Amino acid sequence: MLRSVQRNVPLIARGMSSGAERTVICEEVGKNAGLITLNRPKALNAINLDMVRQIYGAMKNWQDKSLVIVKGAGEKSFCAGGDVRAVVENGPIDSSRNFFREEYRLNALISAYKPDYVAIVDGITMGGGVGLSVHGKYRVATERTMFAMPETAIGLFPDVGGGYFLPRLQGKLGLYLGLTGFRLKGKDVTKAGIATHYVESKDLEALEKELIATSNSSEVAEVLNKFNVKDTSDFVLAKNMEQINKCFSAPTVEAIVTNLEKDNSEWASSTLKTLSKMSPTSMKVTKKQLDLGLNCDLRSCLKMEFRMAVHSVIKSDFKEGVRAMLIDRDQSPKWDPARLGDVTEQQVDRFFGPLPDGDELLFDDEMKANL
């Protein structure tokens, strides 16, 4: 894209290979902008630890710029999530711990980033891809965008700050999305409050070109508003929001199931069928995560989720979920416990407790203070 724009030599970010097949391309463009391209299109731009380090390194180097744009290579995906298969198959818990630690530190950096941060969420945007976008100042969806937080289907929970942004969506929409993994597409990603703008994919090249030519924040906002497509059609879940708010306002997951059974509509039956496939433990953990997250700032949520993630790697349905859905692909995970009623409060609380070795997530300023 943007062959007419003069680009500087691509930046080799920390941890970045100089080989031909770079997984992240970091370029200084225009007078004062940076462009980050996730470059694993065959893997739907799923991010691994090396990619997290590349992005983090570039963003730290570019804190004096006025604009940073992040996008995915290809037309299918912005970022389909963290490479959880690699997390599970890498074996040692320390390796998985490092991935979550550095991914969550990147999420926090994005949230507090001084330059204008524009994520072009064109295509599949799930899990870790949501973390790369939703905490930034601007998120641009297209007709090809498909948003989801499907972690309960693999025995995990909606991490990367899901405990922060999901309960802040309208009504109980966030809990519904977090428990069911429901997929939002195109303009509905903006209507849900997840994206800030909607732009047709055919206009992305022109949008990028004009963004790179900006010199300050007000010009960035003007360009985004210029390309933003207004839409007055109903949100895809508008007809179900009253039911979502009523059913998912229950204090427990069991009570949510009871409310859905009482509702007895086609939507409720479909939702029950979806929930029946999810890890019972993950659903209860997710419910508590979002309840707690509503009253926490992002950094506190990420600290909580780091504990949850490491506990998930130590003992949970996570490995079995990844096996069933992504490795063997038999779509038949053997959850333990298998029934919602058999998941105890003590089992849920374990995910939120201190880690066995006392290790906790620390951010840059906290690490400097401890030196």
Solvent accessible surface area in square Angstrom, and as a share of the most:
residue,aa,sasa,rsa
1,M,100,0.45
2,L,4,0.02
3,R,219,0.80
4,S,88,0.57
5,V,26,0.15
6,Q,150,0.67
7,R,56,0.21
8,N,80,0.41
9,V,129,0.74
10,P,44,0.28
11,L,44,0.22
12,I,88,0.45
13,A,3,0.02
14,R,143,0.52
15,G,53,0.51
16,M,19,0.09
17,S,71,0.46
18,S,95,0.61
19,G,36,0.34
20,A,101,0.78
21,E,151,0.68
22,R,49,0.18
23,T,38,0.22
24,V,0,0.00
25,I,39,0.20
26,C,0,0.00
27,E,24,0.11
28,E,52,0.23
29,V,1,0.00
30,G,32,0.31
31,K,207,0.88
32,N,60,0.31
33,A,2,0.02
34,G,0,0.00
35,L,2,0.01
36,I,0,0.00
37,T,14,0.08
38,L,0,0.00
39,N,41,0.21
40,R,56,0.21
41,P,62,0.39
42,K,204,0.86
43,A,37,0.29
44,L,58,0.29
45,N,0,0.00
46,A,14,0.11
47,I,1,0.00
48,N,39,0.20
49,L,38,0.19
50,D,59,0.31
51,M,0,0.00
52,V,1,0.00
53,R,99,0.36
54,Q,2,0.01
55,I,0,0.00
56,Y,26,0.10
57,G,1,0.01
58,A,0,0.00
59,M,0,0.00
60,K,58,0.25
61,N,84,0.43
62,W,3,0.01
63,Q,74,0.33
64,D,120,0.62
65,K,30,0.13
66,S,29,0.19
67,L,2,0.01
68,V,0,0.00
69,I,0,0.00
70,V,1,0.00
71,K,27,0.12
72,G,15,0.15
73,A,20,0.16
74,G,53,0.51
75,E,120,0.54
76,K,153,0.65
77,S,2,0.01
78,F,1,0.00
79,C,0,0.00
80,A,23,0.17
81,G,4,0.04
82,G,18,0.17
83,D,29,0.15
84,V,23,0.13
85,R,98,0.36
86,A,32,0.24
87,V,10,0.06
88,V,24,0.14
89,E,94,0.42
90,N,82,0.42
91,G,46,0.44
92,P,87,0.55
93,I,62,0.31
94,D,91,0.47
95,S,36,0.23
96,S,2,0.01
97,R,24,0.09
98,N,53,0.27
99,F,9,0.04
100,F,3,0.01
101,R,50,0.18
102,E,33,0.15
103,E,5,0.02
104,Y,0,0.00
105,R,42,0.15
106,L,0,0.00
107,N,1,0.00
108,A,11,0.09
109,L,24,0.12
110,I,2,0.01
111,S,56,0.36
112,A,88,0.68
113,Y,22,0.08
114,K,178,0.75
115,P,6,0.04
116,D,6,0.03
117,Y,1,0.01
118,V,0,0.00
119,A,0,0.00
120,I,11,0.06
121,V,5,0.03
122,D,15,0.08
123,G,1,0.01
124,I,37,0.19
125,T,5,0.03
126,M,33,0.15
127,G,7,0.07
128,G,4,0.04
129,G,0,0.00
130,V,1,0.00
131,G,0,0.00
132,L,1,0.01
133,S,4,0.03
134,V,15,0.09
135,H,21,0.09
136,G,4,0.04
137,K,106,0.45
138,Y,25,0.10
139,R,37,0.14
140,V,0,0.00
141,A,0,0.00
142,T,0,0.00
143,E,80,0.36
144,R,87,0.32
145,T,2,0.01
146,M,21,0.09
147,F,2,0.01
148,A,0,0.00
149,M,0,0.00
150,P,45,0.28
151,E,11,0.05
152,T,0,0.00
153,A,21,0.16
154,I,23,0.12
155,G,4,0.04
156,L,6,0.03
157,F,3,0.01
158,P,1,0.00
159,D,8,0.04
160,V,1,0.01
161,G,0,0.00
162,G,0,0.00
163,G,0,0.00
164,Y,67,0.25
165,F,15,0.06
166,L,0,0.00
167,P,26,0.17
168,R,100,0.37
169,L,22,0.11
170,Q,83,0.37
171,G,52,0.50
172,K,68,0.29
173,L,0,0.00
174,G,1,0.01
175,L,10,0.05
176,Y,9,0.04
177,L,0,0.00
178,G,0,0.00
179,L,0,0.00
180,T,10,0.06
181,G,11,0.10
182,F,65,0.27
183,R,137,0.50
184,L,1,0.00
185,K,125,0.53
186,G,7,0.07
187,K,62,0.26
188,D,26,0.14
189,V,3,0.01
190,T,38,0.22
191,K,56,0.24
192,A,5,0.04
193,G,42,0.41
194,I,10,0.05
195,A,4,0.03
196,T,49,0.29
197,H,16,0.07
198,Y,9,0.03
199,V,0,0.00
200,E,48,0.22
201,S,21,0.13
202,K,163,0.69
203,D,41,0.21
204,L,17,0.09
205,E,77,0.34
206,A,46,0.36
207,L,0,0.00
208,E,6,0.02
209,K,96,0.40
210,E,57,0.26
211,L,0,0.00
212,I,7,0.04
213,A,84,0.65
214,T,18,0.11
215,S,77,0.50
216,N,68,0.35
217,S,57,0.37
218,S,67,0.43
219,E,60,0.27
220,V,2,0.01
221,A,31,0.24
222,E,113,0.51
223,V,17,0.10
224,L,0,0.00
225,N,95,0.49
226,K,135,0.57
227,F,29,0.12
228,N,34,0.18
229,V,52,0.30
230,K,166,0.70
231,D,53,0.27
232,T,140,0.82
233,S,67,0.43
234,D,118,0.61
235,F,23,0.09
236,V,61,0.35
237,L,6,0.03
238,A,47,0.37
239,K,160,0.68
240,N,15,0.08
241,M,22,0.10
242,E,145,0.65
243,Q,43,0.19
244,I,0,0.00
245,N,54,0.28
246,K,153,0.65
247,C,2,0.01
248,F,1,0.00
249,S,65,0.42
250,A,9,0.07
251,P,110,0.69
252,T,63,0.37
253,V,2,0.01
254,E,63,0.28
255,A,29,0.22
256,I,0,0.00
257,V,33,0.19
258,T,56,0.33
259,N,41,0.21
260,L,0,0.00
261,E,100,0.45
262,K,156,0.66
263,D,48,0.25
264,N,121,0.62
265,S,35,0.23
266,E,158,0.71
267,W,36,0.13
268,A,0,0.00
269,S,58,0.38
270,S,65,0.42
271,T,7,0.04
272,L,43,0.21
273,K,134,0.57
274,T,43,0.25
275,L,4,0.02
276,S,88,0.57
277,K,126,0.54
278,M,18,0.08
279,S,0,0.00
280,P,8,0.05
281,T,13,0.07
282,S,6,0.04
283,M,8,0.04
284,K,33,0.14
285,V,3,0.02
286,T,0,0.00
287,K,17,0.07
288,K,59,0.25
289,Q,0,0.00
290,L,6,0.03
291,D,67,0.35
292,L,74,0.37
293,G,0,0.00
294,L,92,0.46
295,N,131,0.67
296,C,41,0.24
297,D,85,0.44
298,L,16,0.08
299,R,90,0.33
300,S,46,0.30
301,C,0,0.00
302,L,0,0.00
303,K,60,0.25
304,M,25,0.11
305,E,0,0.00
306,F,0,0.00
307,R,66,0.24
308,M,0,0.00
309,A,0,0.00
310,V,1,0.01
311,H,12,0.05
312,S,2,0.02
313,V,9,0.05
314,I,69,0.35
315,K,138,0.58
316,S,39,0.25
317,D,6,0.03
318,F,1,0.00
319,K,97,0.41
320,E,40,0.18
321,G,0,0.00
322,V,0,0.00
323,R,63,0.23
324,A,0,0.00
325,M,50,0.22
326,L,56,0.28
327,I,51,0.26
328,D,84,0.43
329,R,153,0.56
330,D,67,0.35
331,Q,103,0.46
332,S,53,0.34
333,P,28,0.17
334,K,144,0.61
335,W,29,0.10
336,D,110,0.57
337,P,22,0.14
338,A,75,0.58
339,R,154,0.56
340,L,28,0.14
341,G,55,0.53
342,D,66,0.34
343,V,5,0.03
344,T,63,0.37
345,E,134,0.60
346,Q,139,0.62
347,Q,72,0.32
348,V,13,0.07
349,D,65,0.34
350,R,84,0.31
351,F,9,0.04
352,F,27,0.11
353,G,19,0.18
354,P,94,0.59
355,L,6,0.03
356,P,110,0.69
357,D,96,0.50
358,G,51,0.49
359,D,40,0.21
360,E,54,0.24
361,L,0,0.00
362,L,63,0.31
363,F,7,0.03
364,D,34,0.18
365,D,80,0.42
366,E,44,0.20
367,M,70,0.31
368,K,142,0.60
369,A,85,0.66
370,N,106,0.55
371,L,184,0.92
